[in-house]
Structures are given as C-alpha cells and as structure tokens.
Amino acid sequence: MCISLSRLVKVPFSRSSKDTFYDLFIRNHIPTTGLEKTLLLIRSTLNGIRRPADSNSVACITEITGKRSLIRLHQLMADDPEGSKILKNRLLIDSTTYSKSKLRMLPKDSLGRKLVEFLDIYNFKLDRPPVRYVDDEDLAYVMYRHRQMHDILHVAFELNVTVEAEVALKCIEMMHSGMPMSLFGSIFGLIITPILRIRPIDPILNNSKSPIKSIDPSDPIQFHPDCDNYEHTLYPDQKEYLYPVRTTIKELLPWAYKAEKCMKRNIYTVIVENWFDKPLSEFQDYMGIKPPPPNLSKYTRIRPHPYY
C-alpha cells in the first residue's frame, strides 16, 4: 500500500522558549537529495559492516530507510489519546528536561531510578543522536521519540548491552515499530554475536593481576583475563561457559517474539515520563512487559562488565 506525506495527520504542538524539538530539528537537519540519501545509505552500510558499534552509521541507515514506518508510527500515535499528546507537546527525554542527579533522587525501584542506573553502569547519556536526514519535521520527531525509547526498553525488559541482548531488543523493536533497521540490526547482530564467552563463576575471583581490559563486543571468543592464562587459569569448575549465538537462536529470539506479542500497549503511544517516579514493576504490568526468564539472566542481566 502506498503511503504518502499528504495523508500525514498534522497534530498541533506547543513551542516554548526552552530547547524544544523544533530548535533541535532546525539546528541538526541536513537537506539531502534522493541520490545523496542513496549514497549515504550505501556508504553507511559499508561502514557499519566494518565498524558495527558506529552509532552515526546506524542512525543514518535508520533515518533513510524508515520513512514508511515513521508515517505509520505517526498515524498510530495520532489516533491514540495519549500518543496525540506526545505529538502535540513534542516531549523530550534529554538533558534539557531531566538531569541525572534528579533521576537518582527518585525511589529506588522506580522506572526513572532504574533508567539512570542503567545509564550510569554503561556510561551512557540521556541525550540521543540528533535526527539529520528526515526532512519532515513531524516524522523527525517520531524518529527521535523512537530513539529515546531504546534505553527505556532496555530497562523495562531488563536487558544489558551485550550483542545477544541487543539482537533480542532489536527483534522486539522491529515487531513494535516496523522500522527496517531493527530487522537489519537483528540479522547482522546475529552474525556477529559471540560464539563463546568464558568468565569466572565467582566475580570476586581475580587470579590475574592484569586489569579487565576493554574488548570488542563482537569478538567471536571472549575470555576473562583469569580464564586466559596458560599457567594460572582458573579450574573448569570455577569457570562459566556461555554460548551466546546458540542461546540467541534457540532461546532469546523465541522469547523476544513472545514478549512483544504479550505487550498490552505500544510504548510509542505511552507517556513514559509519567511513570518515572512509579515502580518499574507497575510499569511492566501496565505495558504487559515480561523480562527474560531466570535461565537467561546470565546473558541478559544488567550489570557492569556484562562480557565478564
């Protein structure tokens, strides 16, 4: 079915003297022709294959391939009472509207507190990459809202940032929003998902003197330093052997499919900001969100050094 911008429902929105989305759009939008978008897509795809963690390439591909999905998502939001309020007020979850220090003051088990703890653990910021290549302002806002919901979904589904957890979340996002890049991300992510990860069962064990070093999340075999020392490696009963790609195919992806099907509401039509001071468990119940089962927690649990 052909979907055109002429059918896009224009929802009036508020503008204030604060740093509104309109200001962000004007400052960051880059006008490009169809040919230029095609070239950007090709080069960003090639660069993304070489450097999977390059967020600029991922953002570019998402924006250029997502127009039809953005139109459908905008319509979904416009047809929903709460979603239309989001479009009208152009709500932002960033450093202009929230501070990490204030989020840390929220109740311990609240959605907002869990969000800032997630950001702190992985050294992330509230601000998301700006939308540059979506030419329509209304669709650009929907794209930005979609981008803002990514970390919220991480927290709500209790997923860390390992490749296998990202693949599962991309699957949920693909079913939830229909964005092509979520499908591409799931497929490509599965290709680069580690085959084997070996780490101490007891994280207190620190047999080696070497500090934990940064590793490439897509390394096919990932060793904790204490499990990769020829003479002084830990004994087998002290090591945990994980098989991410096998588990992703057999368990994580089937869970992700069922988890999205169980959701009662589309998160893009929900003012999640109203839930920041409420318990995460209440938000999960309201949305129908079911985190991974306990047997998958060693792959998905939010914790420092998830690869170790």
KEGU-675947 format. One line per 4 residues: number of its first residue (from 1); their letters; for each residue y, x, z of N, C-alpha, C, CB. Coordinates in steps of 0.02 Angstrom, whole numbers, plus 50000, padded with zeros to 5 digits. Glycine has a CB too. Layout:
NUM	a	Y/X/Z/Y/X/Z/Y/X/Z/Y/X/Z ~ ...
//
This chain:
1	mcis	49941/50042/50000/50000/50000/50000/50062/50044/50000/50000/49952/50061 ~ 50109/50027/49958/50170/50067/49953/50218/50048/50009/50204/50057/49884 ~ 50244/50096/50043/50291/50084/50097/50356/50121/50080/50263/50108/50166 ~ 50411/50086/50080/50475/50116/50061/50524/50113/50118/50504/50082/49999
5	lsrl	50574/50156/50115/50625/50157/50167/50667/50093/50166/50671/50217/50158 ~ 50669/50059/50109/50709/49998/50105/50682/49944/50151/50711/49973/50033 ~ 50618/49949/50170/50587/49900/50214/50593/49920/50287/50514/49890/50196 ~ 50623/49976/50301/50629/50001/50369/50678/49957/50408/50653/50075/50370
9	vkvp	50655/49930/50464/50697/49888/50506/50746/49933/50543/50655/49846/50555 ~ 50810/49920/50534/50861/49960/50567/50874/49931/50637/50926/49962/50526 ~ 50860/49969/50688/50871/49947/50757/50935/49979/50782/50810/49966/50802 ~ 50985/49939/50802/51047/49968/50827/51034/50010/50889/51099/49914/50843
13	fsrs	51070/50065/50896/51058/50108/50953/51124/50128/50985/51019/50171/50931 ~ 51119/50153/51046/51178/50171/51085/51195/50244/51075/51166/50156/51159 ~ 51260/50259/51074/51283/50328/51073/51332/50338/51130/51315/50346/51004 ~ 51326/50395/51162/51371/50410/51218/51400/50479/51207/51335/50406/51286
17	skdt	51441/50501/51254/51471/50568/51248/51420/50622/51265/51532/50574/51293 ~ 51361/50602/51289/51310/50651/51307/51277/50678/51244/51257/50620/51353 ~ 51231/50725/51254/51197/50757/51197/51145/50709/51169/51164/50823/51219 ~ 51166/50661/51128/51122/50610/51102/51080/50637/51045/51163/50549/51078
21	fydl	51031/50596/51024/50989/50618/50969/51030/50624/50905/50931/50570/50959 ~ 51081/50583/50897/51123/50588/50837/51153/50658/50832/51180/50535/50840 ~ 51176/50684/50888/51204/50753/50888/51150/50804/50869/51234/50769/50957 ~ 51090/50795/50897/51035/50841/50882/51018/50837/50808/50974/50824/50924
25	firn	51017/50777/50781/51000/50768/50710/51051/50802/50665/50995/50693/50692 ~ 51115/50791/50678/51168/50820/50637/51166/50896/50640/51237/50795/50660 ~ 51154/50924/50698/51155/50997/50705/51094/51031/50675/51160/51015/50778 ~ 51037/50996/50673/50975/51029/50654/50947/51008/50587/50924/51015/50706
29	hipt	50969/50953/50559/50942/50929/50495/50958/50978/50439/50968/50859/50478 ~ 50908/50992/50397/50916/51037/50340/50900/50997/50276/50871/51100/50345 ~ 50951/50980/50236/50937/50942/50174/50895/50984/50126/51004/50922/50139 ~ 50843/50954/50099/50799/50988/50052/50777/50940/49997/50737/51018/50088
33	tgle	50765/50966/49938/50741/50926/49882/50665/50918/49887/50760/50958/49814 ~ 50638/50875/49845/50565/50866/49844/50528/50930/49828/50547/50812/49794 ~ 50555/50968/49779/50524/51032/49761/50526/51080/49820/50559/51062/49700 ~ 50583/51083/49853/50589/51129/49910/50541/51110/49966/50661/51131/49936
37	ktll	50534/51045/49978/50487/51022/50029/50415/51042/50010/50491/50945/50038 ~ 50399/51036/49946/50332/51056/49924/50319/51130/49935/50322/51039/49850 ~ 50369/51171/49918/50362/51243/49928/50358/51260/50002/50421/51280/49895 ~ 50398/51226/50042/50395/51237/50115/50327/51219/50142/50450/51197/50150
41	lirs	50299/51164/50117/50233/51142/50139/50180/51194/50123/50215/51075/50108 ~ 50182/51220/50061/50132/51269/50040/50137/51333/50081/50140/51286/49965 ~ 50199/51358/50088/50208/51421/50125/50194/51413/50199/50279/51447/50115 ~ 50213/51356/50228/50200/51345/50299/50125/51338/50312/50236/51282/50324
45	tlng	50089/51308/50264/50017/51301/50271/49983/51370/50270/49988/51257/50216 ~ 50004/51412/50222/49976/51479/50218/49992/51519/50280/50003/51515/50155 ~ 50053/51512/50304/50073/51549/50365/50036/51523/50426/50149/51543/50376 ~ 50025/51456/50428/49988/51427/50483/49916/51450/50486/49990/51353/50479
49	irrp	49886/51462/50427/49817/51488/50424/49814/51559/50452/49790/51486/50352 ~ 49865/51599/50434/49867/51668/50459/49884/51671/50533/49918/51709/50420 ~ 49930/51626/50555/49952/51626/50624/49949/51555/50652/50025/51655/50630 ~ 49891/51534/50676/49882/51465/50699/49929/51444/50755/49811/51456/50722
53	adsn	49953/51492/50794/49996/51475/50851/50070/51469/50833/49988/51526/50905 ~ 50086/51477/50769/50156/51474/50747/50181/51402/50748/50164/51505/50676 ~ 50220/51384/50798/50243/51315/50806/50291/51294/50751/50276/51307/50873 ~ 50329/51340/50722/50375/51322/50669/50338/51297/50607/50419/51382/50651
57	svac	50284/51330/50590/50244/51309/50532/50213/51241/50544/50190/51361/50516 ~ 50186/51231/50604/50155/51167/50621/50207/51111/50618/50124/51170/50691 ~ 50267/51124/50646/50320/51073/50646/50341/51056/50575/50380/51098/50685 ~ 50348/51106/50532/50368/51095/50463/50316/51053/50426/50377/51163/50427
61	itei	50253/51070/50432/50200/51032/50398/50199/50960/50423/50131/51066/50410 ~ 50205/50951/50488/50204/50883/50517/50260/50840/50488/50210/50887/50593 ~ 50320/50868/50484/50377/50830/50460/50372/50812/50386/50441/50869/50472 ~ 50349/50860/50345/50347/50849/50273/50290/50802/50253/50339/50916/50237
65	tgkr	50235/50803/50289/50178/50761/50270/50178/50693/50306/50114/50797/50285 ~ 50224/50682/50353/50218/50624/50396/50260/50563/50380/50234/50644/50463 ~ 50293/50561/50323/50341/50507/50308/50310/50438/50313/50371/50517/50240 ~ 50255/50426/50279/50223/50360/50279/50202/50340/50350/50162/50359/50232
69	slir	50175/50387/50387/50154/50373/50456/50214/50358/50500/50114/50431/50485 ~ 50269/50393/50489/50330/50382/50528/50358/50312/50516/50383/50434/50512 ~ 50355/50289/50453/50378/50222/50437/50336/50170/50473/50376/50210/50361 ~ 50270/50178/50471/50226/50131/50506/50237/50133/50581/50152/50147/50490
73	lhql	50246/50193/50609/50257/50200/50681/50324/50169/50701/50254/50274/50702 ~ 50374/50178/50660/50440/50147/50673/50433/50071/50673/50491/50169/50619 ~ 50396/50044/50626/50386/49971/50623/50349/49947/50685/50347/49952/50560 ~ 50298/49984/50706/50261/49967/50766/50307/49964/50827/50204/50016/50778
77	madd	50351/50014/50833/50397/50016/50889/50448/49960/50885/50432/50083/50892 ~ 50473/49946/50825/50524/49894/50815/50497/49825/50831/50551/49896/50744 ~ 50432/49815/50820/50401/49749/50832/50382/49738/50905/50340/49741/50789 ~ 50388/49790/50946/50369/49786/51016/50432/49784/51060/50324/49847/51037
81	pegs	50436/49738/51109/50496/49733/51151/50516/49799/51184/50486/49681/51205 ~ 50467/49834/51212/50483/49897/51245/50496/49952/51194/50426/49918/51292 ~ 50458/49951/51139/50468/50001/51087/50536/49995/51054/50415/49994/51034 ~ 50560/49933/51046/50626/49923/51016/50681/49950/51061/50639/49849/51000
85	kilk	50670/49947/51127/50719/49976/51174/50722/50052/51166/50701/49958/51247 ~ 50664/50082/51154/50662/50155/51143/50702/50173/51081/50589/50180/51135 ~ 50693/50135/51027/50731/50148/50965/50805/50135/50975/50704/50104/50908 ~ 50823/50083/51012/50893/50066/51022/50929/50119/51063/50899/49999/51057
89	nrll	50897/50142/51116/50930/50189/51162/50918/50262/51145/50907/50176/51232 ~ 50875/50275/51096/50860/50344/51075/50844/50388/51136/50919/50373/51035 ~ 50794/50367/51175/50777/50402/51236/50754/50473/51221/50723/50364/51275 ~ 50774/50519/51263/50755/50590/51256/50724/50615/51321/50817/50633/51237
93	idst	50671/50653/51313/50642/50688/51370/50652/50762/51358/50564/50671/51380 ~ 50709/50788/51381/50725/50858/51370/50771/50882/51426/50759/50869/51301 ~ 50796/50942/51419/50836/50972/51473/50905/50941/51479/50844/51046/51461 ~ 50925/50899/51431/50990/50865/51437/50985/50803/51480/51016/50846/51367
97	tysk	50925/50777/51489/50916/50716/51528/50875/50726/51592/50882/50664/51485 ~ 50834/50778/51593/50792/50792/51652/50794/50867/51667/50719/50768/51640 ~ 50790/50883/51730/50784/50953/51749/50717/50963/51784/50843/50974/51796 ~ 50690/51022/51774/50626/51036/51806/50631/51032/51882/50601/51106/51785
101	sklr	50688/51054/51908/50696/51053/51981/50693/50982/52009/50762/51086/52001 ~ 50722/50934/51973/50719/50865/51997/50650/50835/51988/50771/50822/51959 ~ 50616/50854/51935/50548/50829/51925/50501/50856/51980/50521/50849/51855 ~ 50515/50917/52003/50474/50946/52057/50483/50909/52123/50491/51020/52066
105	mlpk	50537/50872/52130/50551/50835/52191/50517/50767/52192/50626/50827/52200 ~ 50486/50747/52138/50452/50683/52135/50387/50685/52176/50436/50663/52062 ~ 50359/50627/52194/50297/50626/52234/50242/50669/52202/50272/50555/52242 ~ 50200/50697/52245/50151/50747/52224/50106/50724/52167/50108/50766/52282
109	dslg	50083/50662/52169/50035/50638/52119/50068/50597/52064/49982/50596/52153 ~ 50134/50600/52059/50169/50559/52009/50163/50590/51939/50243/50552/52028 ~ 50174/50549/51888/50171/50573/51819/50222/50628/51807/50182/50515/51770 ~ 50284/50618/51831/50336/50669/51821/50320/50734/51854/50402/50643/51845
113	rklv	50293/50732/51915/50274/50793/51951/50217/50828/51915/50254/50777/52024 ~ 50168/50791/51892/50112/50820/51855/50136/50851/51789/50058/50768/51841 ~ 50186/50820/51758/50213/50846/51696/50246/50914/51707/50264/50798/51666 ~ 50288/50919/51758/50323/50983/51770/50274/51036/51793/50379/50974/51822
117	efld	50222/51017/51829/50170/51066/51849/50134/51092/51787/50120/51034/51898 ~ 50119/51048/51740/50088/51069/51677/50133/51118/51640/50072/51007/51633 ~ 50197/51102/51636/50245/51146/51601/50250/51213/51636/50314/51113/51598 ~ 50250/51212/51703/50256/51275/51741/50193/51318/51732/50267/51260/51815
121	iynf	50135/51287/51734/50073/51325/51729/50070/51365/51664/50012/51278/51734 ~ 50092/51333/51609/50086/51365/51544/50153/51392/51518/50058/51316/51494 ~ 50203/51393/51563/50268/51421/51546/50299/51386/51485/50262/51496/51532 ~ 50295/51320/51484/50324/51280/51431/50392/51253/51452/50278/51222/51411
125	kldr	50431/51231/51404/50496/51200/51417/50492/51125/51403/50551/51233/51374 ~ 50539/51088/51433/50544/51016/51418/50566/51005/51345/50593/50982/51465 ~ 50609/51049/51320/50635/51040/51252/50581/51052/51201/50694/51088/51240 ~ 50579/51009/51150/50532/51017/51095/50569/51043/51033/50498/50949/51080
129	ppvr	50533/51073/50985/50566/51097/50925/50604/51041/50890/50515/51128/50876 ~ 50664/51056/50864/50704/51004/50832/50673/50981/50766/50775/51029/50819 ~ 50690/50920/50745/50667/50894/50681/50716/50916/50627/50660/50815/50683 ~ 50692/50950/50576/50736/50979/50525/50728/50948/50456/50722/51053/50520
133	yvdd	50668/50927/50437/50656/50910/50367/50643/50836/50355/50597/50949/50341 ~ 50654/50794/50405/50651/50721/50396/50722/50698/50383/50620/50685/50460 ~ 50733/50669/50324/50802/50655/50302/50831/50591/50332/50804/50650/50227 ~ 50789/50542/50347/50814/50480/50376/50820/50488/50452/50766/50421/50359
137	edla	50878/50471/50479/50891/50481/50550/50844/50441/50594/50963/50463/50566 ~ 50830/50379/50575/50785/50337/50615/50715/50366/50618/50783/50266/50587 ~ 50691/50389/50560/50624/50419/50558/50623/50486/50594/50601/50427/50486 ~ 50679/50522/50591/50682/50586/50626/50676/50575/50701/50749/50623/50609
141	yvmy	50706/50520/50726/50699/50507/50798/50626/50491/50815/50744/50448/50818 ~ 50593/50451/50774/50523/50435/50786/50481/50499/50787/50496/50385/50733 ~ 50496/50545/50741/50461/50609/50739/50472/50647/50804/50484/50651/50679 ~ 50534/50646/50829/50549/50683/50890/50515/50650/50950/50625/50686/50901
145	rhrq	50513/50584/50951/50479/50548/51005/50404/50565/51004/50490/50472/50999 ~ 50376/50566/50945/50306/50585/50938/50294/50655/50966/50284/50583/50863 ~ 50340/50700/50952/50335/50769/50976/50341/50772/51052/50389/50813/50944 ~ 50385/50730/51080/50395/50729/51153/50333/50703/51189/50455/50687/51170
149	mhdi	50296/50659/51157/50238/50629/51190/50178/50676/51195/50217/50566/51153 ~ 50180/50732/51158/50121/50776/51157/50104/50802/51227/50134/50835/51109 ~ 50153/50828/51262/50139/50854/51329/50123/50798/51378/50199/50895/51355 ~ 50154/50740/51368/50138/50682/51410/50064/50665/51403/50182/50621/51392
153	lhva	50039/50666/51341/49969/50652/51328/49923/50705/51359/49956/50646/51253 ~ 49945/50768/51357/49907/50821/51390/49897/50804/51464/49943/50890/51383 ~ 49951/50783/51496/49949/50769/51568/49908/50705/51581/50020/50761/51596 ~ 49920/50653/51541/49887/50589/51552/49811/50595/51543/49915/50536/51505
157	feln	49790/50634/51492/49719/50642/51480/49689/50702/51518/49706/50651/51405 ~ 49733/50738/51555/49712/50795/51596/49678/50848/51553/49664/50772/51651 ~ 49712/50867/51499/49686/50917/51452/49727/50981/51456/49686/50889/51381 ~ 49694/51039/51458/49729/51103/51458/49748/51122/51386/49686/51158/51490
161	vtve	49763/51186/51375/49789/51207/51309/49739/51252/51271/49855/51244/51318 ~ 49675/51251/51291/49626/51287/51251/49620/51254/51183/49557/51288/51287 ~ 49593/51292/51135/49587/51265/51067/49546/51202/51067/49556/51317/51020 ~ 49491/51201/51105/49447/51142/51104/49482/51080/51133/49384/51156/51144
165	aeva	49524/51091/51185/49561/51035/51214/49614/51010/51165/49594/51055/51280 ~ 49646/51056/51129/49696/51037/51079/49663/50998/51022/49733/51099/51052 ~ 49604/51019/51002/49569/50983/50948/49555/50911/50970/49502/51019/50931 ~ 49532/50902/51031/49519/50835/51057/49583/50793/51059/49488/50839/51127
169	lkci	49638/50824/51082/49701/50787/51086/49727/50770/51017/49753/50828/51125 ~ 49720/50816/50969/49741/50802/50900/49702/50743/50871/49732/50864/50856 ~ 49639/50738/50889/49598/50682/50867/49627/50617/50894/49525/50691/50888 ~ 49644/50616/50958/49674/50557/50989/49740/50541/50956/49684/50568/51065
173	emmh	49782/50591/50945/49847/50580/50913/49840/50554/50842/49888/50644/50913 ~ 49791/50580/50806/49780/50558/50737/49763/50483/50735/49724/50599/50704 ~ 49718/50462/50779/49699/50392/50782/49756/50348/50807/49637/50383/50826 ~ 49797/50376/50851/49850/50338/50884/49912/50331/50840/49869/50372/50949
177	sgmp	49929/50383/50803/49991/50382/50764/49980/50383/50689/50034/50441/50783 ~ 49921/50406/50667/49908/50411/50596/49940/50469/50562/49930/50349/50562 ~ 49967/50517/50600/50001/50574/50570/49950/50620/50536/50041/50613/50624 ~ 49961/50636/50472/49913/50679/50436/49902/50746/50469/49936/50690/50365
181	mslf	49955/50776/50497/49949/50842/50526/49901/50842/50586/50017/50868/50548 ~ 49896/50785/50620/49849/50781/50676/49777/50787/50650/49858/50715/50714 ~ 49764/50756/50592/49698/50763/50561/49687/50834/50538/49691/50714/50502 ~ 49737/50864/50503/49730/50933/50481/49720/50979/50541/49793/50955/50441
185	gsif	49759/50966/50595/49753/51008/50654/49685/51004/50686/49806/50988/50705 ~ 49655/50944/50687/49588/50937/50715/49536/50976/50675/49568/50863/50717 ~ 49541/50971/50608/49493/51005/50566/49501/51080/50570/49500/50981/50493 ~ 49563/51104/50561/49575/51176/50563/49562/51204/50633/49646/51192/50541
189	glii	49581/51165/50684/49569/51187/50752/49495/51195/50767/49598/51138/50801 ~ 49454/51151/50739/49382/51156/50749/49355/51220/50717/49346/51095/50720 ~ 49385/51240/50660/49362/51301/50626/49375/51363/50668/49398/51307/50558 ~ 49432/51363/50704/49450/51423/50743/49432/51416/50817/49524/51436/50736
193	tpil	49397/51363/50836/49376/51356/50905/49327/51412/50924/49343/51286/50917 ~ 49337/51445/50981/49293/51500/51001/49220/51478/51004/49314/51527/51070 ~ 49176/51525/50988/49104/51512/50990/49077/51522/51060/49067/51558/50940 ~ 49103/51572/51094/49077/51591/51160/49134/51613/51205/49024/51647/51154
197	rirp	49131/51591/51268/49180/51613/51319/49141/51631/51382/49234/51558/51333 ~ 49152/51691/51408/49116/51714/51467/49167/51732/51521/49069/51775/51451 ~ 49159/51703/51580/49206/51716/51635/49169/51711/51701/49266/51666/51633 ~ 49198/51737/51755/49164/51734/51820/49158/51663/51845/49202/51776/51872
201	idpi	49101/51647/51877/49093/51582/51908/49143/51575/51965/49021/51571/51933 ~ 49150/51628/52004/49197/51629/52060/49260/51665/52038/49165/51663/52123 ~ 49317/51629/52030/49378/51663/52007/49404/51715/52054/49431/51612/51995 ~ 49379/51716/52118/49402/51766/52166/49373/51834/52148/49382/51746/52237
205	lnns	49315/51834/52115/49284/51897/52095/49331/51935/52050/49216/51885/52060 ~ 49343/51997/52066/49386/52038/52023/49358/52109/52025/49461/52037/52048 ~ 49301/52116/51993/49264/52179/51996/49302/52236/51964/49197/52171/51962 ~ 49340/52221/51910/49377/52273/51875/49447/52279/51902/49378/52259/51800
209	kspi	49476/52338/51894/49545/52350/51916/49595/52329/51863/49554/52423/51933 ~ 49572/52317/51802/49618/52301/51747/49645/52230/51755/49583/52309/51679 ~ 49709/52220/51742/49738/52153/51747/49713/52108/51691/49815/52157/51746 ~ 49718/52043/51702/49700/51996/51649/49750/52002/51593/49697/51923/51676
213	ksid	49726/52016/51534/49770/52026/51476/49773/51962/51434/49747/52085/51434 ~ 49825/51958/51395/49832/51901/51350/49782/51908/51293/49904/51895/51324 ~ 49751/51852/51274/49704/51853/51219/49725/51802/51167/49632/51840/51243 ~ 49699/51809/51108/49710/51760/51055/49666/51699/51071/49694/51790/50984
217	psdp	49696/51640/51077/49656/51580/51094/49599/51567/51045/49700/51520/51096 ~ 49606/51593/50983/49555/51580/50933/49504/51637/50925/49587/51567/50866 ~ 49507/51687/50970/49456/51740/50967/49386/51708/50970/49465/51791/51026 ~ 49341/51726/50924/49275/51693/50923/49235/51705/50987/49236/51718/50864
221	iqfh	49243/51763/51018/49210/51778/51082/49263/51800/51132/49154/51833/51073 ~ 49265/51766/51189/49317/51780/51239/49284/51803/51304/49361/51717/51252 ~ 49300/51866/51323/49272/51895/51384/49326/51902/51437/49241/51964/51369 ~ 49310/51881/51498/49350/51901/51556/49337/51976/51567/49330/51858/51621
225	pdcd	49387/52016/51589/49377/52088/51598/49316/52105/51642/49438/52118/51629 ~ 49302/52063/51692/49246/52077/51736/49178/52064/51702/49251/52034/51799 ~ 49181/52033/51644/49118/52018/51608/49112/52061/51545/49116/51943/51589 ~ 49154/52111/51539/49154/52152/51478/49160/52226/51496/49212/52131/51432
229	nyeh	49124/52246/51547/49125/52315/51569/49053/52340/51568/49157/52323/51640 ~ 49039/52390/51526/48970/52412/51514/48933/52430/51578/48970/52472/51467 ~ 48966/52466/51623/48932/52490/51683/48940/52443/51743/48958/52558/51702 ~ 48995/52407/51745/49011/52369/51806/49020/52295/51793/49073/52398/51838
233	tlyp	48993/52270/51740/49000/52198/51728/48964/52157/51781/48972/52180/51658 ~ 48985/52096/51790/48953/52052/51839/48881/52037/51818/48993/51987/51847 ~ 48841/52018/51867/48772/51998/51852/48771/51929/51820/48729/52000/51917 ~ 48717/51913/51784/48713/51849/51748/48726/51788/51793/48646/51841/51716
237	dqke	48701/51789/51855/48711/51731/51898/48782/51726/51926/48661/51733/51956 ~ 48823/51776/51911/48893/51775/51931/48939/51755/51874/48914/51843/51959 ~ 48910/51747/51815/48949/51732/51755/48938/51661/51731/48932/51782/51699 ~ 48991/51633/51703/48988/51566/51673/48991/51573/51597/49046/51521/51700
241	ylyp	48942/51545/51563/48939/51550/51490/48960/51482/51461/48867/51569/51466 ~ 49014/51483/51423/49039/51422/51391/49031/51427/51316/49114/51410/51410 ~ 49019/51370/51285/49009/51366/51212/49057/51314/51183/48934/51348/51195 ~ 49121/51333/51174/49173/51285/51155/49160/51247/51090/49237/51320/51150
245	vrtt	49143/51282/51036/49136/51246/50972/49077/51197/50975/49127/51296/50914 ~ 49022/51218/51005/48964/51173/51011/48982/51112/51052/48905/51211/51044 ~ 49016/51123/51109/49035/51068/51153/49086/51022/51120/49062/51095/51219 ~ 49132/51051/51082/49182/51010/51048/49150/50961/51000/49233/51054/51011
249	ikel	49103/50986/50960/49070/50944/50910/49026/50891/50944/49027/50987/50863 ~ 48987/50912/50993/48937/50866/51022/48965/50819/51075/48882/50907/51053 ~ 49018/50842/51111/49041/50802/51168/49116/50786/51168/49024/50838/51231 ~ 49158/50836/51155/49230/50824/51162/49256/50776/51109/49267/50890/51157
253	lpwa	49238/50786/51046/49263/50741/50993/49236/50669/51002/49243/50768/50925 ~ 49172/50660/51017/49149/50591/51032/49187/50560/51090/49075/50591/51046 ~ 49200/50600/51143/49239/50574/51199/49309/50554/51176/49244/50626/51256 ~ 49342/50597/51136/49410/50583/51113/49413/50518/51073/49437/50641/51071
257	ykae	49364/50508/51030/49362/50447/50989/49357/50385/51034/49302/50449/50940 ~ 49311/50387/51082/49302/50330/51127/49363/50321/51172/49240/50340/51170 ~ 49394/50376/51194/49452/50372/51238/49510/50338/51204/49472/50442/51262 ~ 49523/50354/51141/49578/50321/51105/49564/50247/51094/49590/50356/51037
261	kcmk	49501/50231/51080/49482/50161/51070/49490/50120/51133/49410/50157/51045 ~ 49486/50153/51191/49492/50118/51255/49564/50106/51276/49456/50157/51309 ~ 49611/50139/51242/49681/50132/51262/49706/50061/51252/49725/50182/51223 ~ 49741/50035/51302/49766/49966/51300/49832/49960/51263/49773/49940/51370
265	rniy	49870/50014/51260/49936/50013/51230/49948/50076/51190/49991/50005/51284 ~ 49994/50071/51142/50014/50129/51104/50070/50165/51143/50039/50110/51032 ~ 50059/50228/51157/50106/50264/51201/50176/50269/51170/50080/50333/51216 ~ 50181/50263/51104/50246/50268/51072/50288/50205/51081/50238/50283/50998
269	tviv	50257/50153/51108/50294/50091/51122/50306/50083/51197/50256/50031/51095 ~ 50292/50135/51236/50298/50131/51309/50353/50178/51332/50230/50149/51343 ~ 50398/50153/51374/50450/50195/51404/50417/50234/51461/50512/50152/51430 ~ 50389/50290/51444/50351/50329/51494/50397/50356/51549/50315/50388/51460
273	enwf	50462/50362/51534/50509/50386/51584/50509/50342/51646/50579/50390/51554 ~ 50496/50277/51637/50495/50231/51694/50435/50243/51740/50493/50159/51669 ~ 50389/50284/51717/50329/50298/51756/50331/50367/51789/50268/50294/51712 ~ 50384/50404/51779/50387/50472/51806/50379/50475/51881/50452/50504/51786
277	dkpl	50405/50425/51917/50401/50426/51991/50342/50387/52018/50465/50398/52020 ~ 50299/50364/51973/50240/50325/51994/50177/50368/51988/50233/50260/51950 ~ 50125/50350/52026/50063/50391/52024/50035/50396/51954/50011/50360/52070 ~ 50010/50455/51937/49979/50465/51872/49921/50417/51862/49955/50538/51865
281	sefq	49883/50404/51915/49826/50359/51910/49847/50289/51889/49788/50356/51976 ~ 49905/50265/51913/49929/50199/51894/49949/50198/51820/49989/50179/51937 ~ 49979/50252/51797/49997/50256/51726/49934/50257/51683/50040/50319/51712 ~ 49884/50294/51704/49820/50296/51667/49788/50227/51664/49772/50346/51700
285	dymg	49790/50190/51720/49762/50122/51720/49801/50076/51674/49761/50094/51792 ~ 49867/50081/51676/49910/50039/51635/49897/50051/51561/49984/50052/51651 ~ 49888/50114/51543/49877/50133/51473/49804/50128/51451/49902/50203/51461 ~ 49759/50123/51499/49688/50124/51482/49664/50193/51463/49673/50076/51426
289	ikpp	49694/50244/51494/49677/50314/51479/49621/50338/51524/49739/50359/51487 ~ 49569/50364/51493/49511/50389/51529/49505/50464/51516/49446/50352/51508 ~ 49517/50507/51567/49509/50580/51559/49437/50598/51543/49532/50616/51622 ~ 49425/50660/51522/49357/50682/51507/49312/50676/51568/49357/50754/51481
293	ppnl	49247/50666/51558/49201/50662/51615/49196/50730/51651/49131/50640/51592 ~ 49172/50730/51713/49169/50792/51753/49132/50849/51719/49137/50778/51819 ~ 49080/50834/51680/49041/50888/51650/49081/50927/51597/48978/50860/51618 ~ 49138/50900/51575/49180/50934/51526/49240/50968/51559/49203/50885/51473
297	skyt	49248/50961/51624/49308/50987/51657/49315/51063/51651/49307/50969/51730 ~ 49259/51099/51646/49264/51172/51639/49293/51192/51572/49195/51204/51648 ~ 49295/51146/51524/49326/51159/51459/49397/51131/51456/49284/51129/51403 ~ 49412/51080/51495/49474/51042/51486/49522/51044/51545/49458/50972/51470
301	rirp	49498/51065/51604/49540/51060/51664/49604/51100/51658/49500/51084/51725 ~ 49659/51070/51679/49724/51104/51679/49725/51155/51735/49783/51053/51686 ~ 49731/51218/51717/49730/51272/51767/49760/51335/51736/49658/51285/51793 ~ 49785/51381/51777/49810/51445/51749/49753/51483/51715/49841/51488/51804
305	hpyy	49770/51522/51665/49721/51562/51629/49660/51520/51608/49699/51622/51671 ~ 49669/51467/51569/49613/51424/51551/49558/51461/51513/49636/51366/51511 ~ 49575/51517/51481/49525/51554/51444/49482/51596/51490/49558/51599/51391 ~ 49506/51605/51552/49469/51645/51600/49444/51602/51658/49512/51702/51627
//
